[in-house]
Amino acid sequence: MTGRHARFRNDADELIDRLAIEEFSLYHQTPTLHPVAVVIAAWKEAENIAGVLEGLPAEINGAAVSVIVSVDGDDDGASELTRQAGAMAVVSQVHRGQGAALRLAYRAAREFGAKYVVTCDADGQTDPNDLAVALKPVMDGEKDFVNGSRRLGSTHGRDSVRNCGVIVFGTIMSFLTRTKITDPAATIRAFSAELTAGLTLDEHQFQGSEILITAITRGHRFGEVPVTMLNRRSGASKKGRNLSYGYNYARAMTKAFWRERLSLRTRYRGGAGRRGATAAPASENPRRWGR
């Protein structure tokens, strides 16, 4: 993507997001969110969303919960169903992908006062009981970013290629980040709401690898907890065929790695090379990423 095209897409994304945030604020009367925001990205999940929302807890680890469904192109009435169920919907009028939908929801969580964010699938693959498990290390101040791992827990998925892909990409990402990652495609992630404000999140669809690599590279304390991955309530996966999904996931992972490596080297050299400037912390030493 050329610089001009990238700037155009960034400007278009900002306009779409800003309009969605304005509509969210207007419809929900400038809400003040509870401490925990359960974030759900939804595209063509009208048949599943009501059942998913019904099963979510009102409190997580003693903290009240607000639910934000980020509707990525509202062409099936999912936003109306979400609001009828008592949850909040932030609506992009353009379908862009799960990554863009999550980024929009993270922004809504930050701007309207949530302290913590935990993600949940719109198709019923998330066990609601696991949300508290994933969020606890963050709320206790032990970790900055937590992944739920089906490999540490269990999965009901029978697709052997997808299950193998989790192992392969987990191994690759562990090597790249020098951090043990068993489930790079986790459906549950937990972190402080403000953490996402300092991360570069450009991917429209395959954000899972991008947010992992970016958070770990920038020194955030990472951990995993065992969770159970359930089968979809109904419908088909939106991630595409196994081959195309694997290719696009690898592309996003590689792009994020090289972007963060370059950024880290630039910060390190800039900090160390200016009089009176402070070099990058030891946890961000680029030699760690240069092998």
Salt bridges, closest charged atoms under 4 A:
ASP13 OD1 - ARG96 NH1 3.10
ASP13 OD2 - ARG103 NH2 3.64
ASP13 OD2 - HIS204 NE2 2.83
GLU14 OE1 - ARG107 NH1 3.27
ASP17 OD1 - ARG96 NH2 2.73
ASP17 OD2 - ARG103 NH2 3.83
GLU22 OE2 - ARG18 NH1 3.50
GLU23 OE1 - ARG83 NH2 3.03
GLU45 OE2 - ARG232 NH2 3.13
GLU45 OE2 - LYS238 NZ 2.96
ASP72 OD2 - HIS95 ND1 2.68
ASP75 OD2 - LYS44 NZ 2.90
GLU111 OE2 - ARG107 NE 2.93
ASP123 OD2 - ARG232 NH1 2.96
ASP140 OD2 - LYS136 NZ 2.59
ASP144 OD1 - ARG221 NH2 2.96
ASP183 OD2 - ARG150 NE 2.76
ASP202 OD2 - ARG259 NH1 3.45
GLU203 OE1 - ARG251 NH2 3.20
GLU203 OE2 - LYS255 NZ 3.75
GLU210 OE2 - ARG259 NH1 2.89
GLU260 OE1 - ARG218 NE 2.79
GLU260 OE2 - ARG259 NE 3.11
GLU284 OE1 - ARG267 NH2 3.36
